[in-house]
Structure formats: C-alpha cells, structure tokens
C-alpha cells in the first residue's frame, strides 16, 4: 500500500544501491560522463517512463542523451534482469504461500 510516498520513490527503492554501484564499477560507467552519475540517469529514465515521455525534449535533453550515448547499455540490461528476477521470486513466493 502507498504510504504517502511518490511512485518514483517507490520504484527507486527496488534498485539496490550496492547492485547499481557494482554494475557501474564493472562497466567503468562513470569514467566517460563527468557531471551526470548513473543514479541520476536512472532517475531520469524512470521519470521519463512514468510520465509517458516520448523523447528527451522535456528532460535534460543533452545531458541525458550524452549519458545514454556514452555509457554501456549493458548496465541497464543487467539491472533490468536483476529486477525481473526479484519480481519473479516475489511472485513465486506469493503464489506458494498466499
């Protein structure tokens, strides 16, 4: 149940900071983008999805576009796979022990 927190905040709680840090370090993702950390990029991408943005025009266009271009896309793929595993495990437990 919503405890009065924004949906964006609730989504971000699903992403373990240590996991994201490990992925960022593993792909050396902070080396090519100076002023826009991976966590900030993640927040912008979540926000864009939640607010049905079709382009980058509304949100930090050049900064986000540069970060998307410079960073290895596999960071986000690995993060998404981890989140899907987390959801599948939770769903399995929910079905098994309602």
N, C-alpha and C positions, 0 to 999 in steps of 0.2 A: 504494500500500500504506500501511496505517496505520503511522505512525512513533511510536506510543505517545501520540498526541495525541487529545484528545476530539473526537468528531464535530462538536460545536458549534463548536469552534475551527477545524476544517477548513472548515465552511460559511462562517464569518465571513471566512476567507481569500479566499473567492471574491468578496467585496464589496470593491471598491477604495475606500479611504477618500476619495480625491480625488473620485471619482464621486459618492459619497454627499454629500460636502460641497458639491459643485456643485449637486446637486439640492436640498439643504436651503436653500442660499442662493437658488436660483432661485425656490423656492416660499415663501421667507421663513418657514420652518417653525419656527424657534427663537423667534420673536417672541411667540407666544401661550402657550407652555408653558415655565414657568420652571425647574423642577428636574428635568427628565427629557429629556435630549438625544435626538436622533433615533437615534443609535447605540445608546443604552441601550434604546430602544423596539424597534429591530431585533433586538437580542439577546433580549429578552423574547419577541418574536413567533416567532423561530427556536426558542427553547426550548419554547414552547407547542406548536409544530407537531411538534417531535421527540419530545416526551413525551406526545403524544396528548391534550392538554388540550382539553376541550370548552367550557370557559368561563374566565372571568378569576378565578374564585373562589380558585384556588390561588396565583396570581402577581400580586402588586402590583395588586390589583383596581382600586382607584380611580385610582391614578396612570396605569396603562396605559389604562384606559377613558377618562380625561380626555384623554390624549395622542392616542388614536385619534379622539376626537371633535373635538379642536381642530385637528389637523394635516390638511393637504390629502392626501387619499388618492392623488392622482396621483404623489406622491413614490414610493410603494411600487409603483405600476404601472410607472413609468419604470424603477425599479431592477430590477423583475422582467423587463421587456423586455430590458434590457441583459444580465442574467444568462442569459436564454434565447438571446440572440444569441451570447454567449460559448460556451455549451454546444453550440449548433448548429455553430459554426465549428470547435470542437474535434472534434466528431463527424465533420464533413465531412473534416477532415484525417486523422482516424484511418481512415476508410473508404478514403481515397485512397492513403495511404501506411501500410499496416499494419505 
